[in-house]
Structures are given as structure tokens and as C-alpha cells.
Amino acid sequence: MSHESIKAAFSDAVKHVASNISLYAVNPDRNLTRNRKIGAAKLISFMVSCGSSSTKLELLDFFGLDPNAPSASAFNQQRAKLKPDALEAVFRQFNSSVLSMEKTPDYRFLAADGSTFTFFSKPSFSPPEYFVSEGHSAKGFYSMHLNVLYDLQKHTYSDALIQPVHQKDEFRAFCDMVDRHDLMPGTKDIFIGDRGYCSYNNMAHVMEKDQYFLFRTKDIHSKGLVGNFDFPDTDSFDIQVNVTLVRSHKKDIPIKEGFYKRFVDAAASFDYAAYGSLDTYDLSFRIVRFPISDGSYECIVTNLPPKEFPSERIKLLYYARWAIEGSFRKLKYTIGLSNFHAYRPEYIKQEIWAKLIAYNMTETLINHTIINKGDTKYEYKVNFSIAAHICRVFLRLTTEKDSIDVMSLLCKELIPLRNERQYPRLKTAHFRRPRYFIYRAA
């Protein structure tokens, strides 16, 4: 796939949304219908290519230092007419177009995780569900939570769901994303999550789609989901268990032979049996326990077939999930999702979807860059930071005269792969306050 076809996929997605702008305008009868300097298509393209500088500087760059470029005020007036759904629609159509142009794999490995983004706002702009207070003082900041599914092979985000920080629910977000996930003919999806995603409800939603899950869980000595099974005497094992979930305390509910009975209380979500009913739900899955480098043990629950996915491959798959953690760092600090250009939550959502598109475009360009392998000590990959800048400039170009050979540029911006490097996990979460507007380049 060439850089021209990748940009064409983005342009087609933008044109499709712009041609149906009444579906995405705040006021469908009036908004974004007139021919202006920054119409719907340019408005979306600008937000996707926008960097971390002030709005005025970004507009000057986008319009090629044109003295007649729209002002920051004109941009803000236009963006007020556009729903975040417009950027989400571009995100989904671009992803779909890229998938249709690539080979269909046997499996897609999709990591699930979430990250919180902070921004400045005012009580008149943002509802209380976004506000986070700092101690007993009146000062604070505003925050929203981004839930994603991340393709571990293509290094792109396949789906996302945004929640106010006080309505954060990663279980529900995961189930919603699984339920609406587009399946590819001939491909099975494997949803991979850490301990925060291990629940019977999440397992059931994946199995109802006839797909696979791989979740890390608490160890067998805890009171977690796998704390009350009969395990072998060995420290490492790979066993199959069958569970019948019940939501009533009645003792005469029939259970199949060889199944463990597990009660799901009212506080736990389970969408396939109402609390207090006599309905039951059967689940079958593996519990895989193996040692890790520091002498402790990891415990995984999965419904993957054991012949094709033995315990060693399960271990490698869960290790690969850590790529999503690195993607959040690139999304925030390289793509620029820590530097918002607005105060209102609806505008912040616009920018989150725009940055997800920019991230996916950058990784898609990298994926299709051919790197010549030489007789060197290390294997090499494209420098993501440089690639993000090249992609941003590439999106701003509108004519053949201004076109650039993106792939040749990326081939010259390589860094060595050092996968053997390991770093200790931080014991406490590292929090960064939102970056205020006046501290940016202006």
C-alpha cells in the first residue's frame, strides 16, 4: 500500500462525512452548509493534522502562511457547529478502508486498556462528572477516560469509547466495544486484557460473538475469580474448567456434572441472566499458570484452543499486550493528546478522535514502509516521532506540486530495535497536570 492510497483513504472518509454533514452538525438545517474558508472537510482535516502549538500557529501552518488564513476565532465558531461524532465517523471509515486493502490474517490480537486525559475547563463549560478536585481546596482539573481496543500486529487503534472520569466503567466499555466490533470473514479476534478486565460478563460477551479472550487474573491463592477451583499440586499448570453461573440462592438449581457452581451477586454485572432469576449460564475456559522472571507466577484465563495455543504461546501473547502501554505514551506526548486547544468537553472529544486518526495514519504509513535489511548488529524500525511530523505535514498538502515521497523520507529515519530492554514498573501512577494554553509556543 502506497502513501497516496493511505491518504486517499483518509480523504474519502472526510469527503463522505462532509457530504452527509447534516448527520453530524449541531444544527442540521443551518450549520456548515455555507461555503466558507474552513468548511466541514477542511475543519476535520485541520484537527487531524493539528500539532501542539497554539491554534493560530497551527492555522498558519495548515493554510501555508496565507495572509487570508482563518482566524482562531473563526475556527472556534466552526468547530462549535460540529459534533464529535463526525471525527468518530472518519476514524471508523478510515480503519475500514485500510482493512479492506490489506491481507486478512487468521487471528487479530486486540489489547484492551484505558487511559485518562486531563484538561482545563470552567464549571459553566463542563458538567460535574468531568471535575476532579484536589484535596479540600476548590482548585482542581477536568478529566475524561479513553477506552480502546489496540491491534497488536498493526499497532493501530481499532475502536475507542470516551467516558467522563466519574462515569468511568472499563467493564461496560469493553462489553460495548466487543458487541459492536466488526468481524472479518475468515479471521478470529482474540481480546487480551489485564486484571481489570477479567470478569465472567466480559468472557460471556466475547464468547457470544464466537471469539476468544485472554485475561490476566489474580493468582490462585487470592479470593479472585479463580480462587476456589481444584488445582494440581504443581506450581505451573494448564487446566480446563467448566462453570455454571447462577444468580439465585435457591439450592435446587440443576447443575451439569463436572461443572462448578458460581454465584454472581447483585453488585456484579452480568447481562445474560437477571439477578434473582433461575436462569443459568455455562462457561468453559482454561486456567494457565506459569512462572515469570522475578520468581512469582502469572495466572491467565482463556478460551483459546490448547493445541494451537500452548502455555508458552499464551505467555508470549500476554507479554505482547504491553505494546498498548507504549501506544498511550506516543498518543499523548508525540501525537500531542496532552495539549488540547479547547475548554469544552465536546471539543476535547473532537480532538481525541482527531488524534486517534493521526496516530493510526502514522502507524499505517510505518507499516507499509519497506526497510532494507543490511548486515548490522540490530534490526531497525521507523522513528515514530519523526514519522508523526512527516504525516502531519503530508496531510496538509493539497496539490501534486506540493506532494512529497513519504516512504523515502521514512526509510531514512530509522532507530534500532532493542526489545531486550526492561524497566521496573512504577509503584505509583505518574500524574501530569494539563498543560495550560499560555505555556505553549505562541
Secondary structure, DSSP 8 states (H G I E B T S, - for coil): --HHHHHHHHHHHHHHHHHTGGGTBSSTTTTT-S--TT-HHHHHHHHHH--SS-HHHHHHHHTTT-TT---HHHHHHHHTTB-HHHHHHHHHHHHHHHHHHS---SEEEEEEEEEEEEE---TTTS-GGGEEE-TTSS-EEEEEEEEEEEETTTTEEEEEEEEEGGG--HHHHHHHHHHH----TT-EEEEEE-GGG--HHHHHHHHHTT-EEEEEE--TTSSSTTTTS---SSSSEEEEEEEEEE-S--TT----TT-EEEE--TTS--TTS-TTSS-EEEEEEEEEEEE-TTS-EEEEEE-S-TTTS-HHHHHHHHHHTTHHHHHHHIIIIIS-TTS-S-SSHHHHHHHHHHHHHHHHHHHHHHHT------S-SS-EEE-HHHHHHHHHHHHH--SGGG---HHHHHHTSEEE--TT------SS--------GGGS--
